[in-house]
């Protein structure tokens, strides 16, 4: 089947098997390998991307379900003029990562969090990002990074 | 090279790796690698005008300073730490520093603390590189200075170096490293260079930014999973459902009908399905029908193993340590305290499950992997393919965590991918992917252990005898690295060197034979010995009617660095001061991998009858703090990792089959579990020791001790979840 969508601002289309997952489409067909796979079962959040502006786990969505949609991945988060999106810059500045494998999903989930919960408290951040697993950091610097990223996004 | 604390490094692992190193000694790769995959390796080519004074640094005309890391970066901050050491002596501009992975070449990149083979483990990366990289940086600096002196006709002694620039105050002349690179390359390599006094350090001891954090934030960092080569096949492997089983026969007719499946092959590790992508490969695997020969398979379950171990723990074992006469002293003690502890199989569950990519290249092969021990991986691939190790080249990529999992003694994932290529033939590159289920059910666990402890107190209530028996699988046996005594040091580390002053002490070991492949898991033996020793000393303090910190302080008088972290943590945590209502405090102090860590926690009663940990105060003494920020990050990391295992994690075998599969049943620490953590670093001039592992051992016993203080209940089986269900 043919799927067409806008990925990181560009039109993309391909012939894929009907059962193709969005994450598979992004990685295997579009070579957007920043979206990682950690469990294939929607539990770890490493594959989180934005689908029409909202965070979804791309291993739990079929490519066909994104037909006509706007998809943003970690590679497309920063706008053209900036090296890093403010949330990415905060993860760099606050060392909100170690091995880095969960980071793209964590950043995408955090950007969504700022939109849905402007001015989120520490507790809200912890609850809202609970679906994203990190095995390295102990999460402390992730929470610091998300707060700083939220502040520099101006709650947007 | 001499180290301040030679004992710091796990003797067991060092011995093993010496053994392994003997087989691969003197490996030098004949390949030239400048043409690899453009995205991966284009940057690694030395330019004709680059200054390459040694194997660890390259300075280019554009001022970039590239540090070559012989250690893998899987999150622990090694790239940043190693670059900091070299850049310090070089006086480089930190913003110009990059890091690249070294190729597999044990002659150049061996780890002195792992017997000279190339590998990362035992929290040795910084310690074994400390002198080496200081020398490498200082040598490069001296050659840059010599080049500038020659160009300007002044003496080297009149020149200053700062932030990547050589300057001459008298004439005001300045030149960047890049401007001097070509000329520096023609200077003789000095035989001896002066190293800085620590008081002159500008980078070491400060907060420098991670070198890998920008590319890990924007998706550009490349992991093995992210390697896509032209025409590449993806493979998944069906491994036996019970450890030790082999393929008897199989029917792949349905698998071969799956669209996208290219081949199905038998390998020594199971049946591999090769396909045009991961999902068809997995679907093909799900369609396989295999009859297994389970005659040699491990069929016991965890419950049966615990029962066997508990019986063994009642009998004397191999003597790991003897001080005085513990048996006699126990008989004569006024009061005897006894406890049995149970520790489950643990999976490592790094965020990126195992994977590796291989392709044929000329007369050899090249492999992309998160290669933790390149020397072993090289040998494993060569063995599978029937070629020489030097025909195997390895690109070590960023790896999504390890915690020990990528350091297998048989180079598991690399052996598998090489075996699949061998069986399939053909010229297409192959990527082998483990699913999360493969990861949780694939063995190489932290083995199960049972400990039995008895402690005796004298008539005054003073503890004077410690008697410990440890029962479990030897991790080192497979490596032929267990000494003649039969005592695997990695089974007893942290117990046989108990720091507390006892007149009588005995530590015994029973090695058990179990068909589940074992592996070191972040902090190895300390994962269980810290728990049993630090909770049992707490039990003795309670029996003696003494405050847990006061008793430790009294019995650690001959161990100033243990005492140092204990006192610092106690002070910062407000030990002895009132605790917020509904909470209690617990303490643990433990040395591992040369570093000393004390943790004091505050817990309350949480959900499902489990402790809720609110606060952890951690004090660490790891010698010179190369990067305080990363040390704090590693302590937080070790605490988070250890807490999940303490509360939730176990792989349970039923009739030999692992019952957990994915993150729904093998529960990692989640954001809502994580307490507030404060880390305090002891100021020290000792040579630096590891920080990757030492934060982990104290957290579980500290929580258990706090739980006792809160509830009066001793938890002697991990995880807490299991122990609480048994209540």
Interface residues (C-beta under 8 A of the other chain):
Chain A: X17 X19 X20 X21 X24 X27 X28 X31 X32 X33 X34 X35 X36 X37 X38 X39 X40 X41 X43 X44 X46 X73 X74 X75 X77 X78 X83 X84 X88 X89 X91 X92 X93 X95 X97 X98 X99 X100 X101 X102 X103 X104 X107 X125 X126 X127 X129 X130 X132 X133 X134 X135 X136 X137 X138 X139 X140 X141 X142 X143
Chain B: X74 X75 X76 X77 X209 X210 X212 X213 X214 X215 X216 X217 X218 X219 X220 X221 X222 X223 X225 X226 X228 X259 X260 X277 X278 X279 X349 X350 X351 X352 X353 X398 X399 X400 X401 X403 X435 X436 X629 X630 X633 X636 X637 X638 X639 X640 X641 X662 X663 X664 X668 X669 X670 X671 X672 X674 X676 X677
